Amino acid sequence: MEDERSLLQKLRAYPPSVFFMLGNEFCERFSFYGMKTILFIYLITEHEFAPSTATFIYHAFACIAYFTPLIGSILADSIFGRFKVILYGSIIYVVGHILLSIGAVPFFSYGFRSSMDFSGLFVIAFATGCIKPCVSAFAADQFEEHQKDLRSQFFSFFYFAINAGSLFAILITPILRGRVQCFGNPHCFPLAFGVPGVLMALALVLFLMGWAMYKKYPPSKENVIAKVSEVIYTSVRKMIRGSDKPVNHWLDHAAPEHSQKMIDSVRALLNVAVIFCPLIFFWALFDQQGSTWVLQARRLDGRVGHFSILPEQIHAINPICVLILVPVFEAWVYPALRKITKVTPLRKMAVGGLLTAFSFSIAGGLQLIVNETMEYPPTFGQVYIQRIGNESLIHDFNGTKDGNIPTGRSEIEAGFYQFNTGLANETKTVNFSIPNKGYVMAAFRLEKETKVVSFDYKVEKTDNGATRVFVVSPNDIPTHKVYVVNSRGDVISECPLTSGSHVDIIPGIISDPNVKLHWGPGCNSTSCISSLPNINLNAQMGAVHVLHIHPTTTEKDLDLLVRPNSVSILWSLPQYIIITLGEVLLSVTGLEFAYSQAAPNMKSVLTAMWLLTVFAGNLVAMLISGTRLIPNPALEFFFYSILMCIVMAVFILLAMQYTYVEEHDEDEDDDDSIRINEKKSIEMSEQISANNNA
């Protein structure tokens, strides 16, 4: 019997062309998520956008990517067919990656880089949106009508390819971005964007390799979206004109210009659309895993033992949990719940929405804790002064006897300051004129005069998991160096022994945070370096230190300028796991419900509507997070949580009023004359397309 065949026997019965599509989908999803995963960090570090601006651009990109599927579906159904849309879209896709990779090269001017970056982002968003509704359906077209079971099973592999591609992308591209250095930059964005571009080129090659094997159905030349619009337009026009014809539903005004079957199909579609409306806010929350949640993760301690986790990598929990939870729910959770209560799609979606709201409450609570560890800039017009050296060397700061500044951090008004050093008639001037800055000030008594050193630093935590150490010394010797030596004895960073220079200690994927700082004459061997004076340092992520080097330097001469990230990144796991639970219950179930309620000729329109909810959700995130409507990130997370609870209350009220309809017969005659195999391909494939929003 058909269902008694082994998995290997079933795989051998697959059309050979679908294996090219599996490889194509893996590479394309790696390409898309690899680029998207590091996009937010790129906008902040390379373009130096404010977090709110970066959030706005990130969600604007997502908006375009989920609006253009409308264009792709129309081009595939009415003009070119799926094969040509995938082919042309993939070529455009590769061009977008090339533009983005060129824009990431730091040697070019900022204007040129910006034009390359934003052109590349637009091209990628357009291309991925155009091919999104076509790839899975085109793969389904390759099966014969008698291979229904194989086609159904194939989409399990297809869904696995989607999540595997995104998982590897989320794990690998942040490493290329943050743990590989190139062009003299601690970040290697050209490589991090280039590798997804190569994967997209490989996706195109794999697609072309199956050219001779593909079944290429011609476009149907029918635009169902246009027909739906015509039915609605006709009904509204007649209502405005005051039609006296009694009808059971306002859409019935569209008769006799449109068939009753088409009117009934549109009615069923609009009923589902009403249910879809609250789901817009689910996507407004869900897609912030790549923006505001990454922003939060940047201020968490990514060290877990000797491993270091980059902010973007924590998002890998999502595809991992999806791959685990979907079979667990289907095999055990849902059957167990059905013994207790009736499990319906709308009930699952309501619980999923509430879990999503709960995940943002957890994120808000975590942000409150993170806020306590943050470094905040000085009051407007003021500066921070980190005082180093012998306090007796500074007298009458700015001419006032009570104006002495103590060692450690002080906050004073920005400006130029003079002070007496204690030596006869000796005065010094220091420049602290840039407000909202932090300054290091050190004074050293030499043989005949006092040496004063001052330099500014950013009053914020370091990025990329780095620890920064500034150097202050009474005797600047450019030929001498400061070395950072790890536990294996390797030099991982160095800088000249001159006041104001600094070294950045960037942890490896696996590394010991305990390092040694050596200083002295330039050395070319580890034995030479190991003989130099040194102190121990526990390199904590985000911290900034200043080291006072003198003949008897000890760990006590290492002052803290910026506190480290002290909240472990593992504390963000609960919010990621819970929002993934919400996704499994809401997103995966959403189309299961919709397809059973919509008429067969409305499947493609329904997919377009589903993708539009993602578009609208990102638009909401742009308007709230992208404009800093709520400046405090913790309050913003709580706001989203409360908003989602209110929206789900509305959803539950709508669900209580909803009447389920019998699933439409796929084999009945259809006035729109859509082929049976095409309809079923769309039905199953677009479920997968919606799921790859994860």
C-alpha positions as CSV (number, residue, x, y, z in Angstrom):
1,M,0.0,0.0,0.0
2,E,1.0,3.6,-0.6
3,D,1.3,4.5,3.0
4,E,3.3,1.4,3.9
5,R,6.3,2.5,1.8
6,S,9.5,3.4,3.8
7,L,10.7,6.9,3.9
8,L,13.6,6.1,1.5
9,Q,11.1,4.5,-0.9
10,K,9.0,7.6,-0.8
11,L,12.0,9.9,-1.4
12,R,13.0,7.8,-4.4
13,A,9.4,8.4,-5.8
14,Y,9.8,12.2,-5.5
15,P,10.2,14.2,-8.8
16,P,14.0,14.8,-9.0
17,S,13.3,18.5,-9.6
18,V,12.0,19.1,-6.1
19,F,15.4,18.4,-4.5
20,F,16.8,21.4,-6.4
21,M,13.9,23.4,-4.9
22,L,14.8,22.2,-1.4
23,G,18.4,23.3,-1.8
24,N,17.2,26.5,-3.4
25,E,15.0,27.3,-0.4
26,F,17.7,26.5,2.2
27,C,20.1,28.8,0.5
28,E,17.6,31.6,-0.1
29,R,16.4,31.5,3.5
30,F,20.0,31.6,4.7
31,S,20.6,34.5,2.4
32,F,17.6,36.5,3.7
33,Y,17.9,35.8,7.4
34,G,21.7,36.1,7.3
35,M,21.4,39.6,6.0
36,K,18.4,40.5,8.2
37,T,19.9,39.2,11.4
38,I,22.9,41.7,11.3
39,L,21.0,44.5,9.6
40,F,20.0,46.3,12.9
41,I,23.5,46.1,14.3
42,Y,24.9,47.4,11.0
43,L,22.6,50.4,11.0
44,I,23.7,51.3,14.5
45,T,27.4,50.7,14.2
46,E,28.3,51.7,10.6
47,H,25.7,54.3,9.9
48,E,25.6,55.4,13.6
49,F,21.9,55.8,13.5
50,A,20.0,56.3,16.8
51,P,18.3,53.1,17.9
52,S,14.9,54.5,17.1
53,T,16.1,55.4,13.5
54,A,17.6,52.0,13.1
55,T,14.3,50.4,14.3
56,F,12.4,52.5,11.8
57,I,14.5,51.4,8.9
58,Y,14.6,47.8,9.9
59,H,10.8,47.6,10.1
60,A,10.4,49.6,6.9
61,F,12.5,47.0,5.2
62,A,10.2,44.3,6.5
63,C,7.2,46.3,5.4
64,I,8.4,46.3,1.8
65,A,9.4,42.6,2.0
66,Y,5.8,41.7,3.0
67,F,4.0,44.1,0.7
68,T,5.7,43.1,-2.5
69,P,4.3,39.5,-2.5
70,L,1.1,41.1,-3.8
71,I,3.2,42.2,-6.9
72,G,4.8,38.8,-7.1
73,S,1.6,36.9,-7.0
74,I,0.0,39.1,-9.7
75,L,3.1,38.8,-11.9
76,A,3.1,35.0,-11.5
77,D,-0.6,34.4,-12.0
78,S,-1.3,37.0,-14.7
79,I,1.8,37.7,-16.7
80,F,5.0,35.6,-16.4
81,G,4.1,32.4,-14.5
82,R,5.9,31.2,-11.4
83,F,9.1,29.9,-13.1
84,K,10.0,33.2,-14.7
85,V,9.1,35.3,-11.6
86,I,11.4,33.1,-9.5
87,L,14.1,33.3,-12.1
88,Y,14.0,37.0,-12.6
89,G,13.4,37.7,-8.9
90,S,16.5,35.6,-8.0
91,I,18.7,37.5,-10.4
92,I,17.5,40.8,-8.9
93,Y,18.0,39.3,-5.4
94,V,21.7,38.6,-6.1
95,V,22.2,42.1,-7.4
96,G,20.7,43.5,-4.2
97,H,23.3,41.5,-2.1
98,I,26.1,42.8,-4.3
99,L,25.0,46.4,-3.7
100,L,24.7,45.8,0.1
101,S,28.1,44.1,0.3
102,I,29.8,47.0,-1.6
103,G,28.1,49.5,0.6
104,A,29.6,47.8,3.7
105,V,33.2,48.4,2.5
106,P,34.5,51.2,4.8
107,F,37.0,52.6,2.2
108,F,34.2,54.3,0.2
109,S,32.7,57.7,1.0
110,Y,29.7,57.7,3.3
111,G,27.4,59.1,0.6
112,F,28.4,56.3,-1.8
113,R,28.0,53.7,0.9
114,S,24.6,55.0,1.9
115,S,23.4,54.9,-1.7
116,M,24.6,51.3,-2.1
117,D,23.2,50.2,1.2
118,F,19.7,51.6,0.8
119,S,19.5,50.6,-2.9
120,G,20.5,47.1,-1.9
121,L,18.0,46.9,0.9
122,F,15.2,48.0,-1.4
123,V,16.2,45.6,-4.2
124,I,16.4,42.7,-1.7
125,A,13.0,43.5,-0.1
126,F,11.4,43.8,-3.5
127,A,13.0,40.5,-4.8
128,T,12.3,38.4,-1.8
129,G,8.7,39.6,-1.7
130,C,8.2,38.8,-5.4
131,I,9.4,35.2,-5.2
132,K,8.0,34.5,-1.7
133,P,4.5,33.4,-2.9
134,C,5.9,31.5,-5.8
135,V,8.7,29.2,-4.7
136,S,6.7,26.7,-2.5
137,A,3.8,26.6,-5.0
138,F,6.2,26.0,-7.9
139,A,7.7,23.1,-6.0
140,A,4.3,21.6,-5.4
141,D,3.5,21.9,-9.1
142,Q,6.2,19.3,-9.8
143,F,4.1,16.5,-8.2
144,E,1.6,14.5,-10.1
145,E,-2.0,14.5,-9.0
146,H,-1.8,10.9,-7.7
147,Q,1.2,11.9,-5.5
148,K,-0.9,13.7,-2.9
149,D,0.7,11.9,0.0
150,L,4.2,12.6,-1.3
151,R,3.4,16.2,-1.9
152,S,2.1,16.6,1.6
153,Q,5.2,14.9,3.1
154,F,7.4,17.1,0.9
155,F,6.3,20.2,2.7
156,S,7.6,18.9,5.9
157,F,11.0,18.8,4.3
158,F,10.4,22.1,2.7
159,Y,9.5,23.6,6.1
160,F,12.6,22.0,7.6
161,A,14.7,23.6,4.9
162,I,13.3,27.0,5.7
163,N,14.1,26.7,9.4
164,A,17.4,25.1,8.9
165,G,18.5,27.9,6.5
166,S,17.4,30.6,9.0
167,L,19.0,28.7,11.9
168,F,22.4,28.4,10.3
169,A,22.2,32.1,9.1
170,I,21.4,33.4,12.6
171,L,24.3,31.4,14.1
172,I,27.0,32.1,11.4
173,T,26.5,35.6,10.1
174,P,26.9,37.3,13.5
175,I,30.2,35.5,13.9
176,L,31.4,36.8,10.5
177,R,30.2,40.2,11.6
178,G,31.6,40.4,15.1
179,R,34.4,37.8,15.4
180,V,36.2,38.5,12.1
181,Q,38.1,41.7,11.5
182,C,38.7,43.2,8.1
183,F,39.7,46.5,6.5
184,G,41.0,47.6,9.9
185,N,37.5,47.5,11.3
186,P,36.5,45.4,14.4
187,H,33.3,44.4,12.4
188,C,33.5,42.6,9.1
189,F,30.2,43.5,7.5
190,P,31.5,43.1,3.9
191,L,32.0,39.4,4.7
192,A,28.9,39.1,6.8
193,F,26.8,40.5,3.9
194,G,28.9,38.8,1.2
195,V,28.3,35.2,2.4
196,P,24.5,35.5,2.3
197,G,25.0,37.0,-1.2
198,V,27.0,33.9,-2.2
199,L,24.3,31.7,-0.8
200,M,21.7,33.5,-2.9
201,A,23.8,33.1,-6.0
202,L,24.0,29.4,-5.1
203,A,20.3,29.3,-4.7
204,L,20.0,30.7,-8.2
205,V,22.4,28.0,-9.5
206,L,20.5,25.2,-7.8
207,F,17.3,26.5,-9.3
208,L,18.8,26.7,-12.8
209,M,20.2,23.1,-12.5
210,G,16.6,21.7,-12.5
211,W,15.6,23.8,-15.5
212,A,15.1,20.9,-17.9
213,M,13.1,18.8,-15.3
214,Y,10.6,21.5,-14.2
215,K,7.0,21.5,-15.1
216,K,6.3,25.1,-16.1
217,Y,2.6,25.8,-16.1
218,P,1.6,28.9,-18.0
219,P,0.1,31.8,-16.0
220,S,-3.7,31.5,-15.5
221,K,-4.2,35.1,-16.8
222,E,-6.7,35.5,-14.0
223,N,-6.4,38.0,-11.2
224,V,-8.5,36.9,-8.3
225,I,-7.5,39.9,-6.3
226,A,-9.0,42.1,-9.0
227,K,-12.2,40.0,-9.0
228,V,-12.6,40.4,-5.3
229,S,-12.1,44.1,-5.6
230,E,-14.8,44.3,-8.4
231,V,-17.3,42.4,-6.2
232,I,-16.8,44.8,-3.3
233,Y,-16.8,47.9,-5.5
234,T,-20.1,46.8,-7.2
235,S,-21.8,46.2,-3.9
236,V,-20.6,49.5,-2.4
237,R,-21.6,51.4,-5.5
238,K,-25.1,50.0,-5.5
239,M,-25.5,50.7,-1.8
240,I,-24.4,54.3,-2.3
241,R,-26.9,54.7,-5.1
242,G,-29.6,53.4,-2.8
243,S,-30.6,50.1,-4.3
244,D,-34.0,49.0,-3.2
245,K,-33.4,45.3,-3.7
246,P,-33.7,43.4,-0.4
247,V,-30.6,41.3,0.3
248,N,-29.4,39.1,3.1
249,H,-25.9,40.5,3.0
250,W,-24.5,43.7,1.7
251,L,-22.3,41.8,-0.8
252,D,-25.4,40.4,-2.4
253,H,-25.8,43.8,-4.1
254,A,-23.1,42.6,-6.5
255,A,-25.6,40.3,-8.3
256,P,-26.3,39.8,-11.1
257,E,-23.0,41.4,-12.4
258,H,-21.2,38.7,-10.5
259,S,-22.1,35.0,-9.9
260,Q,-23.5,34.0,-6.5
261,K,-20.6,31.6,-6.0
262,M,-18.1,34.4,-6.4
263,I,-20.2,36.6,-4.0
264,D,-20.3,33.8,-1.5
265,S,-16.5,33.3,-1.8
266,V,-15.8,37.0,-1.2
267,R,-18.2,36.9,1.8
268,A,-16.2,34.0,3.3
269,L,-13.0,35.8,2.6
270,L,-14.1,39.0,4.4
271,N,-15.3,37.0,7.4
272,V,-11.7,35.6,7.7
273,A,-10.3,39.1,7.0
274,V,-12.1,40.4,10.1
275,I,-10.5,37.7,12.2
276,F,-7.1,38.5,10.6
277,C,-7.2,42.2,11.6
278,P,-6.2,41.8,15.3
279,L,-3.3,39.6,14.1
280,I,-1.6,42.7,12.8
281,F,-0.5,43.5,16.3
282,F,1.0,40.0,16.7
283,W,3.4,40.7,13.9
284,A,4.1,44.2,15.4
285,L,5.4,42.4,18.5
286,F,6.9,39.2,16.9
287,D,9.2,41.0,14.4
288,Q,10.8,43.1,17.2
289,Q,13.0,40.0,17.9
290,G,15.2,41.5,15.2
291,S,15.1,45.1,16.4
292,T,14.2,46.2,20.0
293,W,15.1,42.8,21.4
294,V,18.5,42.9,19.8
295,L,18.9,46.4,21.3
296,Q,18.2,44.9,24.7
297,A,20.6,42.0,24.1
298,R,23.4,44.4,23.3
299,R,23.4,45.4,26.9
300,L,23.4,41.8,28.3
301,D,26.4,39.8,29.3
302,G,26.9,37.3,26.4
303,R,29.5,35.3,28.2
304,V,28.3,31.8,29.2
305,G,31.3,30.2,30.8
306,H,34.0,30.3,28.2
307,F,31.5,30.7,25.3
308,S,30.4,34.2,24.1
309,I,27.0,34.8,22.5
310,L,26.5,37.8,20.2
311,P,23.3,39.8,20.5
312,E,21.9,38.6,17.2
313,Q,22.6,34.9,17.9
314,I,20.1,34.6,20.7
315,H,17.4,34.9,18.1
316,A,18.4,31.3,17.0
317,I,16.2,30.1,19.8
318,N,13.2,30.8,17.6
319,P,13.8,28.3,14.7
320,I,15.2,25.7,17.2
321,C,12.1,25.9,19.3
322,V,9.8,25.9,16.2
323,L,11.4,22.7,14.9
324,I,10.9,21.1,18.4
325,L,7.6,22.5,19.4
326,V,5.6,21.9,16.2
327,P,5.9,18.1,16.3
328,V,5.5,18.1,20.2
329,F,2.3,20.0,20.0
330,E,0.9,17.8,17.2
331,A,1.9,14.5,18.7
332,W,1.2,15.1,22.4
333,V,-0.1,18.5,23.5
334,Y,-3.1,18.9,21.3
335,P,-4.3,15.2,21.7
336,A,-4.0,15.6,25.5
337,L,-5.9,18.9,25.5
338,R,-8.7,17.3,23.3
339,K,-9.4,14.9,26.1
340,I,-10.1,17.8,28.4
341,T,-11.7,20.5,26.2
342,K,-12.5,21.3,22.6
343,V,-9.5,22.5,20.7
344,T,-10.4,24.9,17.9
345,P,-8.1,27.0,15.7
346,L,-9.5,30.3,17.1
347,R,-8.9,29.1,20.7
348,K,-5.3,28.2,19.9
349,M,-4.7,31.6,18.2
350,A,-6.2,33.4,21.2
351,V,-3.8,31.6,23.6
352,G,-0.9,32.3,21.2
353,G,-1.7,36.0,21.2
354,L,-1.8,36.1,25.0
355,L,1.5,34.3,25.3
356,T,3.0,36.8,22.9
357,A,1.8,39.6,25.2
358,F,3.3,37.8,28.2
359,S,6.7,37.5,26.5
360,F,6.8,41.3,26.2
361,S,5.9,41.6,29.9
362,I,9.0,39.4,30.6
363,A,11.1,41.5,28.3
364,G,9.9,44.7,30.1
365,G,10.8,43.2,33.5
366,L,14.2,42.2,32.2
367,Q,14.7,45.7,30.8
368,L,14.0,47.2,34.2
369,I,16.9,45.2,35.6
370,V,19.1,46.1,32.6
371,N,18.4,49.8,33.1
372,E,20.0,49.6,36.5
373,T,23.3,48.6,34.9
374,M,23.2,51.2,32.1
375,E,25.5,54.1,31.9
376,Y,23.7,57.4,31.4
377,P,25.3,60.5,30.0
378,P,25.9,63.6,32.2
379,T,23.2,66.2,32.7
380,F,22.8,68.5,29.7
381,G,25.7,71.0,29.6
382,Q,27.7,69.0,32.1
383,V,30.6,66.6,31.7
384,Y,32.0,63.7,33.7
385,I,35.6,64.0,34.9
386,Q,37.6,60.8,35.9
387,R,40.4,62.2,38.0
388,I,43.7,60.2,38.1
389,G,47.0,61.0,39.8
390,N,48.2,62.5,43.1
391,E,45.4,64.8,44.4
392,S,47.9,67.2,46.0
393,L,49.0,68.2,42.5
394,I,45.8,70.0,41.8
395,H,45.0,73.2,43.7
396,D,42.5,76.0,43.4
397,F,40.7,74.5,40.4
398,N,39.5,77.4,38.3
399,G,40.8,79.8,40.9
400,T,38.6,78.7,43.8
401,K,40.0,77.1,46.9
402,D,37.0,74.8,47.2
403,G,37.1,73.9,43.5
404,N,39.4,70.9,43.8
405,I,38.0,67.8,42.1
406,P,38.4,64.5,43.9
407,T,39.8,61.3,42.4
408,G,37.2,59.1,40.7
409,R,34.2,60.4,38.7
410,S,32.8,63.9,39.2
411,E,30.3,65.9,37.2
412,I,31.1,69.5,36.4
413,E,30.0,72.1,33.9
414,A,31.5,71.9,30.5
415,G,34.2,74.6,29.7
416,F,37.8,75.5,30.0
417,Y,39.4,75.2,33.4
418,Q,42.7,76.5,35.0
419,F,44.4,75.3,38.1
420,N,47.5,75.8,40.1
421,T,49.7,72.6,40.4
422,G,51.4,73.5,43.6
423,L,54.6,74.4,42.0
424,A,55.7,78.0,42.0
425,N,53.7,80.1,39.6
426,E,52.7,77.1,37.5
427,T,49.2,77.0,36.1
428,K,47.6,74.6,33.7
429,T,44.6,74.8,31.4
430,V,42.3,71.8,30.5
431,N,39.6,71.7,27.9
432,F,36.4,70.0,28.9
433,S,34.3,72.1,26.5
434,I,32.3,69.3,24.8
435,P,29.1,68.8,26.9
436,N,27.6,65.4,27.7
437,K,31.0,63.8,27.3
438,G,33.2,61.8,29.7
439,Y,36.8,63.0,30.3
440,V,39.9,61.4,31.8
441,M,42.2,63.9,33.5
442,A,45.5,62.9,35.0
443,A,48.3,65.1,36.5
444,F,51.8,63.9,37.0
445,R,54.7,65.8,38.7
446,L,57.9,65.5,36.7
447,E,61.3,66.9,37.6
448,K,60.6,70.5,36.8
449,E,57.0,70.7,35.9
450,T,53.6,69.1,36.1
451,K,52.4,67.0,33.1
452,V,48.6,67.1,32.5
453,V,46.8,64.6,30.3
454,S,43.2,64.7,29.3
455,F,41.1,62.9,26.7
456,D,37.4,62.2,26.2
457,Y,35.6,58.9,26.0
458,K,32.0,57.8,25.2
459,V,29.9,57.4,28.3
460,E,28.3,54.2,27.0
461,K,29.1,50.5,27.0
462,T,31.2,49.0,24.3
463,D,29.7,47.0,21.5
464,N,30.7,43.6,20.0
465,G,31.2,42.2,23.4
466,A,34.4,44.1,23.8
467,T,36.3,45.4,26.8
468,R,38.2,48.6,26.3
469,V,41.2,49.7,28.3
470,F,42.6,53.3,27.9
471,V,46.2,54.0,28.8
472,V,47.5,56.9,30.9
473,S,51.2,57.4,31.7
474,P,53.5,60.2,32.8
475,N,56.0,59.1,30.2
476,D,54.6,58.6,26.8
477,I,57.0,56.3,24.8
478,P,55.6,55.5,21.3
479,T,58.1,52.7,20.8
480,H,56.8,51.0,23.9
481,K,53.5,49.1,23.8
482,V,50.7,47.7,25.8
483,Y,49.8,44.1,25.1
484,V,46.7,42.0,25.9
485,V,47.7,38.3,26.4
486,N,45.1,35.6,26.8
487,S,45.2,32.5,29.0
488,R,47.0,30.6,26.2
489,G,49.8,33.2,26.0
490,D,48.7,34.7,22.7
491,V,48.7,38.4,22.1
492,I,45.2,39.3,21.0
493,S,45.5,43.1,21.0
494,E,48.1,45.9,21.4
495,C,48.5,49.7,21.3
496,P,51.3,52.3,21.8
497,L,52.1,53.2,25.4
498,T,50.9,56.8,25.0
499,S,48.2,58.5,27.1
500,G,44.8,58.3,25.4
501,S,45.6,55.1,23.4
502,H,43.4,52.1,24.0
503,V,43.1,48.4,23.4
504,D,39.9,46.5,22.7
505,I,39.6,43.0,24.1
506,I,37.1,41.1,21.8
507,P,36.2,37.7,23.1
508,G,36.4,34.7,20.7
509,I,33.6,32.2,20.3
510,I,35.3,30.2,23.0
511,S,37.6,32.2,25.2
512,D,38.7,32.8,28.8
513,P,37.8,36.3,30.1
514,N,40.9,36.4,32.3
515,V,43.7,38.1,30.5
516,K,46.9,39.9,31.3
517,L,47.9,43.4,30.4
518,H,51.7,43.7,29.7
519,W,53.6,46.9,28.9
520,G,57.1,47.8,28.0
521,P,59.5,47.9,25.0
522,G,58.2,46.5,21.7
523,C,58.6,42.7,21.6
524,N,58.5,40.2,18.8
525,S,58.3,37.0,20.9
526,T,56.0,35.7,23.6
527,S,59.0,35.1,25.9
528,C,59.9,38.8,25.7
529,I,56.3,39.9,26.4
530,S,55.9,37.5,29.3
531,S,58.9,39.1,31.0
532,L,57.3,42.6,30.9
533,P,55.4,44.1,33.9
534,N,51.8,43.0,33.9
535,I,48.5,43.0,35.8
536,N,45.5,40.7,35.6
537,L,42.1,41.8,34.1
538,N,38.8,40.0,34.0
539,A,37.5,41.3,30.6
540,Q,33.8,41.8,31.1
541,M,31.6,42.6,28.1
542,G,30.7,46.3,27.8
543,A,33.2,47.6,30.3
544,V,35.6,50.5,29.8
545,H,38.7,50.9,32.0
546,V,41.6,53.3,32.3
547,L,45.0,52.0,33.3
548,H,47.5,54.3,35.0
549,I,51.0,52.9,34.1
550,H,53.9,53.9,36.3
551,P,56.9,52.1,37.8
552,T,54.8,50.3,40.5
553,T,51.5,49.8,38.7
554,T,49.1,47.2,40.3
555,E,45.5,46.2,39.8
556,K,44.5,49.2,42.0
557,D,45.6,51.5,39.1
558,L,42.9,50.1,36.9
559,D,39.9,52.5,37.2
560,L,36.4,51.7,35.8
561,L,35.0,54.3,33.5
562,V,31.9,52.4,32.2
563,R,30.3,49.5,34.1
564,P,30.2,46.1,32.4
565,N,27.1,44.2,31.2
566,S,26.2,42.3,34.3
567,V,22.9,40.7,33.4
568,S,23.4,37.3,31.7
569,I,21.9,37.0,28.2
570,L,20.4,33.7,29.3
571,W,17.8,35.7,31.2
572,S,16.3,36.5,27.8
573,L,15.6,32.9,27.0
574,P,12.2,32.8,28.6
575,Q,10.8,35.6,26.5
576,Y,12.1,34.0,23.3
577,I,10.7,30.6,24.2
578,I,7.3,32.0,25.1
579,I,7.0,34.2,22.0
580,T,7.8,31.0,20.0
581,L,5.1,29.2,21.8
582,G,2.8,32.1,20.7
583,E,4.0,31.7,17.1
584,V,3.3,28.0,17.0
585,L,-0.2,28.5,18.4
586,L,-1.1,31.6,16.4
587,S,1.0,31.8,13.2
588,V,1.1,28.1,12.3
589,T,-2.6,27.7,13.2
590,G,-3.7,30.9,11.4
591,L,-3.7,29.6,7.9
592,E,-4.9,26.2,9.0
593,F,-8.1,28.0,10.1
594,A,-8.2,30.3,7.1
595,Y,-7.9,27.7,4.4
596,S,-10.7,25.6,5.9
597,Q,-13.0,28.6,5.9
598,A,-12.2,30.2,2.5
599,A,-13.4,29.1,-0.9
600,P,-10.9,27.2,-3.1
601,N,-10.6,30.1,-5.5
602,M,-9.8,32.5,-2.6
603,K,-6.6,30.7,-1.5
604,S,-4.1,33.1,-3.2
605,V,-6.0,36.1,-2.1
606,L,-5.9,34.8,1.4
607,T,-2.2,34.4,1.3
608,A,-1.8,38.0,0.1
609,M,-4.0,39.1,3.1
610,W,-1.9,37.1,5.5
611,L,1.3,38.7,4.2
612,L,-0.4,42.1,4.5
613,T,-0.9,41.5,8.2
614,V,2.9,41.2,8.5
615,F,3.3,44.3,6.5
616,A,0.8,46.2,8.7
617,G,2.4,44.8,11.9
618,N,5.8,46.2,10.9
619,L,4.2,49.5,10.1
620,V,2.8,49.6,13.6
621,A,6.3,48.9,15.0
622,M,7.7,51.7,12.8
623,L,5.2,54.2,14.2
624,I,5.7,53.3,17.8
625,S,9.3,52.1,18.2
626,G,10.7,53.8,15.2
627,T,9.6,57.3,16.4
628,R,10.4,56.8,20.0
629,L,6.8,57.4,21.0
630,I,7.8,55.9,24.3
631,P,11.4,56.8,25.2
632,N,11.8,54.3,28.0
633,P,12.4,50.8,26.5
634,A,11.0,49.0,29.5
635,L,7.7,51.1,29.4
636,E,7.6,50.5,25.7
637,F,7.7,46.7,26.2
638,F,4.9,46.9,28.8
639,F,2.9,49.1,26.5
640,Y,3.1,46.5,23.7
641,S,2.1,43.8,26.2
642,I,-1.0,45.7,27.4
643,L,-1.9,46.6,23.8
644,M,-1.7,43.0,22.7
645,C,-3.9,41.9,25.6
646,I,-6.5,44.5,24.6
647,V,-6.3,43.4,21.0
648,M,-6.7,39.7,21.9
649,A,-9.7,40.6,24.0
650,V,-11.3,42.0,20.8
651,F,-10.1,38.9,18.9
652,I,-11.8,36.6,21.5
653,L,-15.1,38.6,21.2
654,L,-14.9,38.3,17.4
655,A,-14.1,34.6,17.7
656,M,-17.1,34.0,20.0
657,Q,-19.4,35.5,17.2
658,Y,-17.7,33.5,14.4
659,T,-19.6,30.5,12.9
660,Y,-17.4,27.8,11.4
661,V,-18.3,26.7,8.0
662,E,-17.9,23.3,6.3
663,E,-14.6,22.9,4.5
664,H,-15.1,23.6,0.8
665,D,-15.1,20.8,-1.7
666,E,-11.9,21.1,-3.6
667,D,-13.3,19.1,-6.6
668,E,-16.4,21.2,-7.2
669,D,-16.6,23.2,-10.4
670,D,-15.1,26.6,-10.0
671,D,-16.3,29.6,-12.0
672,D,-12.7,30.9,-12.1
673,S,-11.6,27.6,-13.7
674,I,-8.5,27.1,-11.5
675,R,-6.8,23.8,-12.1
676,I,-7.3,21.3,-9.2
677,N,-3.6,20.6,-8.8
678,E,-2.8,24.3,-8.8
679,K,-5.3,25.0,-6.1
680,K,-4.0,22.3,-3.9
681,S,-0.4,23.3,-4.5
682,I,-1.2,26.9,-3.4
683,E,-3.1,25.7,-0.4
684,M,-0.3,23.7,1.1
685,S,2.5,25.8,-0.2
686,E,1.3,29.1,1.1
687,Q,0.9,27.6,4.6
688,I,4.7,27.1,4.4
689,S,5.2,30.6,3.0
690,A,3.4,32.1,5.9
691,N,5.3,30.0,8.4
692,N,8.7,31.2,7.1
693,N,7.9,34.5,8.7
694,A,9.4,32.9,11.8
